Amino acid sequence: MMKLEKIVILGGGVTGCVVAASLINALANSGIAIIVIELAEDEAEKHEAITLSPYTQVFHEALGLDEAQVLAYTQGTFNLGTSFKGWSGTASHFLQTYAGYGVDFHGVEFQHFYNKFKDTQQLTDYHHYSLSAAAALSGKFCHPVSENKSILSTINYGLNVNGKLYSKFLKKYASARGVTFKSGDFLSASINQAGFVQNILLSCGTVSGDFFIDCSGSSAFLIEGALGIENVDWSGYFFNTHRATFVRPDPERIPSSTSVTALKNSWVQSLPLQGYSVNSMLFCEKYFDKNELDNIAQGTDMLLRPIAQGHRKKPWQSNVVAFGSAAGTVEPFIFSSTDVLYRNIQSFIKLLPTDILCSIGANEYNRTVVETYTRVRDYNLCHYLLSAGVSDSSYWNACREVPVSPSLEQRIALFKNRGKVIFHDSEMIPTAAWISLLMGFGVMPQNYDPRVDIVDAEGLRKKIQQMRLIIANAAEKMPYHGDYLRRYLRHVRK
Amino acid sequence: MQNAPIKKIVILGGGTAGWMTAAALANRFAKTECTIQLVESEQIGTVGVGEATIPHLRFFNETLGIDENEFMRRTNATYKTGIEFINWGRLGDAYIHPFGEYGHEINGTSFHHFWLKLRQAGVIDPIDNYSLPIIAAKFNKFEYPDTNRRSILSTYSYAFHIDASLYAKYLREYAEQKGVRRTEGKVVEVNQHKSTDEHHDFIKDVVLESGEIIAGDLFIDCSGFYGLLIEQTLKTGYQDWSRWLPCDRAIAVPCERTGESFPYTKSTAHKAGWQWRIPLQHRTGNGHVYCSHYMSDDEAANILLNNLDGEPQAQPNFLRFKTGRRNLSWNKNCVAIGLSSGFLEPLESTSIYLIQIAITKLLELFPDQSFDPVIAREFNSAMELEYERVRDFLILHYHATERDDSDFWNYCRTMDIPDSLRNKIELFRHQGYVVPYEKGLFLEPSWVAVYLGQGIIPKAYDLRSNNYPVEELKKYFEQMKEKMHSATEAMLSHAVSLDRNLDSSSVRDDKTKKQAPPATMNLYGRQS
C-alpha cells in the first residue's frame, strides 16, 4: 500500500491547467498536494485557440466558473457548431451543430421522416431543421431558454477561447485553491525497480511525488521518455503531417460557428475569437508546397508544427498518466483534442487510486480511453472517406483511399441502409453528431424506419414544413452574435 | 426509394415469446399489406417459467396500448419492486435488489462512496436504509411512483409478477384481433430455397402434419430450446455457458398462497441451486433451479416441496436446459426470439425482458426483401451484448459467495469466471468503482446491490467524497433515512393498492383512484 499524498503535473499549458483545476476542485479537502511544473514547451500549446464543446459546460459548472467571466477573460465567443465548406464540391456547404435536428415523432427519430419526404416534397437541406444551424448560417446567437415548448430551447452551444488566456484563467483558479506553480526545464526522471517514477530532475531542482501527470505535450517526457510507452500510430489512416497556425483580423461580423474548409491540397479550420480568428491549416508535406504558406500568412506570424494523429498505447502506466498531446492527438473537427481531454479527466478522477501500487484502475482507464480514441478516429476518418468534393487532387484521392476499419464500415453501411447509427460504449461522439455528419456529406439512407408510414403523411408533411418556418423565423429574430456577446459581457469585471 | 417490403411473416411457436412477438408485429403492421401467421401446436407444451418481470414490460404493454389494470386482472398479477436474495452471500444473509437507486449522487459521485466513507468512519448502517423500494418492500407496501422528480416517491420503478401462460393467452386475443392468423398444427418439414436462388438456403416454407404448406419471407423461431428453424434447420450452433452457470434443471410447482402477498420476488439459495417464490393474486409460483451434477431430481423435488408456503396445487413440472446462447440470433431470414436464441436462468427475471428487447431490435431493424447482411449483423451484435451482460451479472450471484457448505458452492466460489466480470469485481473490491456501460440491462445500482449484498465491501472509495466532512454526511444520511421511513409509513399496503387499482367496479371510479405513471425503458425510476 502506498498512499497518494502528492501529485506532480509536468507541464502547465492548457492541458496542465485544465488538469490542475479539475484535480484541486475534486480533491480540495483530501489533503493531497498538487504542484504544476511549467515548461518552456507549454508555449506551443498556448498559441492555440480552442473549441470547448457543450460537454465542457458541465466541467465549468462543477468548477463554479461563470461563463461570462470565462468569455471576457479569454476573448472568447459562442460556438453553435462547424460550417463545412467545399467538402462535397467547391460550392457545397453544410452546418453541423451540437444540437439535435427536427423533432422526433412517436419515438422515431426525425431523420427518418426527413428521408421519407425529402424527394417527393422537395425538402430543403437537413440543417434547415435545426435552429442552431439556421442561426449559425446567418451569424446569429442567443442562449437557449429552459421553456421546453419554445424552439429556442433546442439551442446547444460550446465556446471558443484563446488557449493562452484560458490556461492563465485556470491557473488563477487553481493557485487560489492551493495548487503550487513552479517553472523549470525537464532534465530527467528517476525510476525505481518496480517501474514507478520517484522524482524528476528539473533545471530548478528535484521534485518528488507519489503520482505524476504528464502534460508535456508531444515531448511526452514521462510517459514515453521515462517509461517508454509507445504511440499507436494512425498514419495509415491519416496523411497530414503539419499544422500551420495563423491569425486573421476579425471579419465584419463574428461568425457563431467555427468553419472547416477543404482546399485543393489541405484544409483549414477557422476559430473566431473577439476581434480576430485563429486559423489552422492541415496538410501533408508530400502533397503540399510549403512555399504556399507565405501567401497564406500574408506577412503575419505563422506557427508551423508537425502533427501526428494517434494515441498512447497505455496513457496510464504505473504512477504516470498522460493527458493532452502526450496522451493522444486528434484533428480538430467539431470535437477536438480538448474535448477528449475533458472526458479523460473525468474518467481518471473516478478511478484515482487510494493505493498507487494497485494497477486495476489504470487497466480500466486505459481500456476505455483507448476505446474513446478509436471511436474518434473512426469519426474523423469519415470526413476524408466521404469527401467527394475535391476530385482532381492527389492529396484528397489518397485520403479517400485509406483502409476502413470494420466498425466504421458497419456503421456507415447500417446508416446507408436504414438511417440508424450504432452507439458504442465509451463513445464521445453523440449519435446526433454522427447523423448530421453523414447527412451533411450526402449519405442518404435508402430506407427510412417503417414506423414512419404509420403516421398520417399529410399531417406530417405540414408539420415538417411548419417546423422549417418556425425555425427560419426564430433565427431571423435572433441577434447577431457580436451584438449579443457585447451586451452579455457589458457588466463583466475582468 | 424503399426496397420491396416483407409481405409475409411466419411465427413458429405460441408461448410467451411467440405471442409477444405476434402482438408487437401486429400492432406495427396492422394497417399494411404485411400478413402475420403464427403456427403452434397444442401437443407441445410451453415453458412459461418467466413469471417475474422487470419494469421494461410496462413499456412493452404501453406501446401496445394495453391498459395496465386490465392486464393485471387478466394475468392475476401483483406488483414487484425488487428481488430478495436469501442465503446467497452466506447462510442466513438476505438482501433486496431493488428497482431503484440508493440515495442520491452528489456532484457526480455516487451515493455508495459516501456510504463507504461513513462506514470506514465507524457508522455501520445497511445501505438498504437508503432505498425507498427496499424499505417499502420490507413493510409490504406499494404505491405508484410519483412522476414529480423532486418527490422521494419518484426514486423507484416497478414491475409485476404474472402468470405467463395467461399473459400469452391475453396477447393471443390482442394479436388475433389485429389480424394475426393462428394455425394449429405441428411442423413436420422445413424447406429451404435452392442453392441457385438469390437467397440460397433461406427458409422457404414449413409443412404441417395436415399437409398444409406455409410459405413466408421472414420466419420468427419461437419454438423454444429445440430451435426448430434456427438450429434443427439452419444449424446455427450454440455456445455452452454451463461452466459458469452450471444449473441445468428446474422443477416448477404452484402452491396455495398463505398470508399477505409481498411486492417482491424471493430467491432462496439451496445446496445446489436456488428456489423462487413468486406471489400472484391467487397462488404462489415456486420453482427450484439446480445442478444435476450435484443433486438428484428426487432430492431437488423434496427440497422444493418441503419449502413451500402452502399446499401444492399441481404435480411438479420437470424442466431441463443448458445455459448458453445461440451463435446467431438472426440467421438468413430466420430470427430466434425467446429460448430458441438462448437460455439464462430466471434469477434476475430476465426471460421476458430478453424476448422484449429482441422484439424491439427486430422492429427497429426490420428487414426488407433484400435482407442486407448489415441488418442481421447489427441485430446479432446487439443481442450478443445483452445476453453476455446479463450472463455476467448472473455469474456474480454464484461467484461472490463465502458459502462452503456444499460441493456446488465450492465449485461456484472457486470457478474461473469471464475476464470481463473479474475485472468488474476487482474494480469494485479495490475502490468501489462500478464499470459503466451504455448498452445492457443492469447498471450501477444493480451491481452495487449485489456486490454489497453478497459481501464485497470495497477497500477504498472515490476520493472526491473527502470534500464532505463526516459530521455533515452523518446529518445528511440521517435526514434521508428519516424521509424514506416516513414516506414508507404513509404508503398503502401492497394488498390495498392491488385492490384499489384492480377493482373495476364503477364505485371505485372516483378521484382517489390513482393513474399508473408513464412507462420507461429504465430499471430504476427517475433518471438522474
Interface residues (C-beta under 8 A of the other chain):
Chain A: L4 A26 L27 A28 N29 S30 G31 I32 A62 Q346 I349 K350 L351 L352 P353 T354 D355 C358 I360 G361 N363 E364 Q410 A413 L414 N417 R418 K420 I422 F423 H424 D425 E427 Q446 N447 Y448 D449 P450 R451 D453 I454
Chain B: M1 Q2 N3 P5 R28 K31 T32 N107 G108 L363 E364 L365 F366 D368 D372 V374 I375 R377 E378 N423 E426 L427 H430 Q431 Y433 V435 P436 Y437 E438 K439 K459 A460 Y461 D462 L463 R464 N466 N467 Y468 P469
